Amino acid sequence: MPDDTNLFHWATSELSQDAFICWLLSHADNTCAAKNPAMHNAGLMFLNAFMHSAGEAPLSSATVKVIKQLMHCDIVAEINSDLILIIEDKTSTSEHGQQLRRYRESIGEKYKDRKILCFYCKTGNQSDFTHAEKQGYKPFLRKNLLDVLRNIKAAGTEHDVINDFLEYLEDIEKKTQAFLVLPPDQWDGRAWQGFFMALQSVFTDLRWNYVPNQSGGFTGAWWHFMPVPNVEGWRIYLQAEEKRLVAKIICSDKNPDSKICRNIRERCFKALDLTSRNDGIKITRPGRSGNGRSMTAAIITDGDQDWLKLHEDGIIDMNATIGFLRKALVFLDRTRTALLSHPPAPAELPPA
């Protein structure tokens, strides 16, 4: 149960998180050393966590001026006379468009003579940080915040606001890691995110997100995209829809011909069915396949249970689950080989 007396149980917005970061960074300024030595040390540890993340040397003292919403940037910190920190702060949302690049360029234009360090600070879970990294931002994630706040507390600094924010982040982390201690039937959205994040460490091309639909939506993951042989613009891949694992096909054309869609889906199902007979994998037709640019070709199991492998106590067996997924990837590769060996008839192909 969430703690109703925790400040951040109520202050959940990104603006509240901005305020905490600004507040703690401000204590790193030299003028705070005499006023509150413990909080000054905490602020300096906090500042140096960002410095360490960027590969910069730690600071033993600093002048720090923190500014909110400068040129639309969440947080800008002037450090001494030679350094600027840009912090784009997120809770559960993610970056969009070219906003990060624009922030970096506008701040760089204002502070032409200073070194700019850019951080993408995220306390929620996110599948991929490639876009932020390409814009020159270093991810500074919940793990980084937990590490530095734990170190601040271990150093002897006790402050209700710091303790509340640490407990708030610990609660998010606990819910994210709940897949390790609860059976899948009890996983919520954060637990599924944690599970897919764990799979990402093995299957590096895996991406995940929440998928809304008329049935209420699900947290899904998708990976191992491969072209469908002899059919321009179509790909086949694996998709995990929480407790269901499927082979999906998708077309780059947003409005493909419905007859062609049905033909390609049927061709893929036959190849999957043929391959499964020799691979120890069972496939079944979905109750509803769809008939558009993204379609489910088949549901994948091992014939005995779902793709999620469990210990006797009902808790996820990660090694066995990963082992089955490796088997499913080989199965999909073999299916593609079968498709190569059986080109479609002219009537099945998209018009030239």
Secondary structure, 3 states (H helix, E strand, C coil): CCCCCCHHHHCCCHHHHHHHHHHHHHCCCCCHHHHCHHHHHHHHHHHHHHHHHCCCCCCCCCCEEEEEEECCEEEEEEECCCEEEEEEEECCCCCCCCHHHHHHHHHHHHCCCCEEEEEEEECCCCCCCHHHHHCCCEEEEHHHHHHHHHHHHHCCCCCHHHHHHHHHHHHHHHHHHHHHCCCHHHCCHHHHHHHHHHHHCCCCCCEEEEECCCCCCEEEEEEEEEECCCCCCEEEEEEEECCEEEEEEEECCCCCCHHHHHHHHHHHHHHHHHHHHHHCCEEECCCCCCCCCEEEEEEEECCCCCCCCECCCCCECHHHHHHHHHHHHHHHHHHHHHHHHCCCCHHHCCCC
